[in-house]
Every structure is written in structure tokens, then in C-alpha cells.
Amino acid sequence: MPAGKLDKEAIRELAEILKETDLSEIEYEASGVKIRVARQIVHTSVAPSMPVTAIGADVAQVAGVAAGHAGAVKSPMVGTVYLSPEPGAMPYVKVGDSVNVGQNLLIIEAMKVMNPIKASKAGVVKQILVRDSEPVEFDTPLLVIE
């Protein structure tokens, strides 16, 4: 392939591999040409025990109210939040789950490093304020434990 020419067929093949294998991204390099194809995986399931008001409400608005809550777990860094250990896996926690001190709640990816966020206190997960694969800022409320 000449330099600067887009290999559409290679991109299509890589996209098809993503679908077949349920990967979120793939990278291929040959003859000095690098192709990276990525997709965002959106989970549409909602925990049945989640309050109906939180489902229809703006997430930022709900997070703003929960930020002052004593049980709010806030992001210690800027990154991308993941609710499960890998795409398609069960989330670490759901609304209504009991958690123990030190239990993994979610992961924040920052600079290609997966950082587990652990419970600093025991309790019950009352709200999850972020969506899977959502970017978060420092001090963003992630969930509430009571």
C-alpha cells in the first residue's frame, strides 16, 4: 500500500474481527503502516432495583446531589470508568449489593493503567452514578454506599 493511501478493506476486516471476537479495539501494523480500530461498547441493561427517578434523571444532576452525600465514593483521578473487569462480564457491584472494606467497586483506566477503586467502608450500594466506559474527572461522584 503506498504511503498515505487508506486501506479500506483492511479496516473493514479489522472491524469484522472486533464484532466476531467482542473486542473493544484492535491494532495492526505492517510495512510501516499502523491501523487501529476501536469501538465503544454500550451496556443497556439497568439494575431492576435502581430507583426509577434515577433512570430518567440527568446523570450529572443526580451526581451533583450525591456529591455531598457522606457515602459518596469519588474518583481519585481523571480517566475512564469501567463497571466490570472486562467487556461483557458482570459488573463488580450493582445497586442493592452489600460491600465490604477493600472490595473492588469498579476500575478507572488512566494512562493505559487499570486502577481498581475499592470500598473504603462497608455498606450497601445505593446508587451508581456513572455509566460504563464513561470519562470521569477528579472528584467525580462514582457511587453511593450507605
Secondary structure per residue as TSV (DSSP state, phi and psi in degrees):
chain	resnum	aa	ss	phi	psi
A	1	M	-	360.0	127.2
A	2	P	-	-65.1	150.1
A	3	A	T	-57.9	135.4
A	4	G	T	86.7	-8.7
A	5	K	-	-90.3	132.2
A	6	L	-	-83.0	125.4
A	7	D	-	-93.7	86.5
A	8	K	H	-63.0	-36.2
A	9	E	H	-64.3	-40.8
A	10	A	H	-64.1	-40.0
A	11	I	H	-64.1	-43.9
A	12	R	H	-60.6	-42.7
A	13	E	H	-63.7	-42.9
A	14	L	H	-64.4	-40.3
A	15	A	H	-62.9	-38.5
A	16	E	H	-66.1	-38.7
A	17	I	H	-62.9	-39.6
A	18	L	H	-57.6	-46.9
A	19	K	H	-63.3	-47.2
A	20	E	H	-63.2	-37.1
A	21	T	H	-100.1	-4.6
A	22	D	T	60.4	31.4
A	23	L	-	-81.5	161.7
A	24	S	S	-98.0	-22.2
A	25	E	E	-157.4	156.6
A	26	I	E	-147.0	145.5
A	27	E	E	-132.2	139.8
A	28	Y	E	-137.2	137.5
A	29	E	E	-135.3	132.3
A	30	A	E	-154.9	139.1
A	31	S	T	52.7	38.7
A	32	G	T	77.8	4.8
A	33	V	E	-110.1	127.6
A	34	K	E	-113.7	131.2
A	35	I	E	-123.4	128.0
A	36	R	E	-124.2	126.2
A	37	V	E	-121.2	129.2
A	38	A	E	-134.3	153.3
A	39	R	-	-137.3	153.4
A	40	Q	-	-97.3	127.7
A	41	I	-	-95.4	123.1
A	42	V	-	-110.6	121.8
A	43	H	-	-89.1	125.9
A	44	T	-	-103.0	-0.9
A	45	S	-	-76.6	145.3
A	46	V	-	-123.7	133.3
A	47	A	-	-60.4	129.6
A	48	P	T	-61.4	-25.3
A	49	S	T	-86.9	0.1
A	50	M	S	-72.6	135.3
A	51	P	-	-60.5	138.8
A	52	V	H	-60.7	-34.9
A	53	T	H	-63.0	-34.9
A	54	A	H	-73.4	-29.8
A	55	I	H	-66.3	-43.7
A	56	G	H	-85.6	-14.3
A	57	A	S	-81.3	156.4
A	58	D	-	-65.8	127.8
A	59	V	H	-59.9	-39.7
A	60	A	H	-63.4	-37.4
A	61	Q	H	-67.1	-45.5
A	62	V	H	-62.8	-42.1
A	63	A	H	-63.5	-37.1
A	64	G	H	-62.2	-40.9
A	65	V	H	-68.6	-40.9
A	66	A	H	-75.2	-18.9
A	67	A	H	-57.9	-35.2
A	68	G	T	-85.0	-3.7
A	69	H	S	-69.3	137.7
A	70	A	T	-61.8	-26.8
A	71	G	T	-95.6	9.3
A	72	A	E	-69.0	130.4
A	73	V	E	-99.0	120.1
A	74	K	E	-107.6	153.0
A	75	S	-	-68.3	128.3
A	76	P	S	-84.6	1.6
A	77	M	S	-160.0	169.8
A	78	V	S	-88.3	136.2
A	79	G	E	173.2	-160.0
A	80	T	E	-115.0	129.0
A	81	V	E	-90.8	139.1
A	82	Y	E	-126.7	128.7
A	83	L	S	-85.6	-14.4
A	84	S	S	-131.4	162.5
A	85	P	S	-67.2	-23.6
A	86	E	S	-159.3	158.6
A	87	P	T	-56.6	133.8
A	88	G	T	87.1	-11.5
A	89	A	S	-82.1	162.4
A	90	M	-	-65.3	144.9
A	91	P	-	-66.6	156.6
A	92	Y	S	-58.6	-45.7
A	93	V	-	-139.8	157.2
A	94	K	-	-127.8	162.0
A	95	V	T	-58.3	131.1
A	96	G	T	98.5	-13.6
A	97	D	-	-71.6	142.1
A	98	S	E	-85.8	137.9
A	99	V	E	-125.5	153.4
A	100	N	-	-110.2	159.5
A	101	V	T	-57.6	132.2
A	102	G	T	88.4	-5.4
A	103	Q	-	-74.5	139.1
A	104	N	E	-64.7	131.4
A	105	L	E	-103.7	-39.6
A	106	L	E	-170.9	-177.6
A	107	I	E	-125.9	143.4
A	108	I	E	-119.8	122.2
A	109	E	E	-88.8	123.9
A	110	A	E	-135.6	121.2
A	111	M	T	54.1	46.8
A	112	K	T	67.2	13.4
A	113	V	E	-112.1	129.6
A	114	M	E	-87.7	116.5
A	115	N	E	-109.7	110.5
A	116	P	E	-69.2	137.2
A	117	I	E	-104.7	119.8
A	118	K	E	-107.9	154.4
A	119	A	-	-69.4	129.7
A	120	S	S	-91.5	-8.4
A	121	K	S	-149.0	157.9
A	122	A	-	-83.7	152.7
A	123	G	E	164.2	-159.5
A	124	V	E	-117.8	135.3
A	125	V	E	-71.3	116.7
A	126	K	E	-96.8	-35.1
A	127	Q	E	-147.4	143.6
A	128	I	E	-113.2	119.6
A	129	L	-	-101.4	0.3
A	130	V	S	-126.4	159.9
A	131	R	-	-103.7	154.7
A	132	D	T	-60.0	139.5
A	133	S	T	68.2	19.0
A	134	E	E	-89.7	136.2
A	135	P	E	-71.2	142.5
A	136	V	E	-130.4	153.6
A	137	E	-	-100.8	167.3
A	138	F	T	-57.6	135.6
A	139	D	T	74.5	11.0
A	140	T	-	-69.4	130.3
A	141	P	E	-65.7	128.1
A	142	L	E	-100.7	-46.2
A	143	L	E	-159.0	170.3
A	144	V	E	-121.9	130.8
A	145	I	E	-118.4	128.1
A	146	E	-	-117.4	360.0
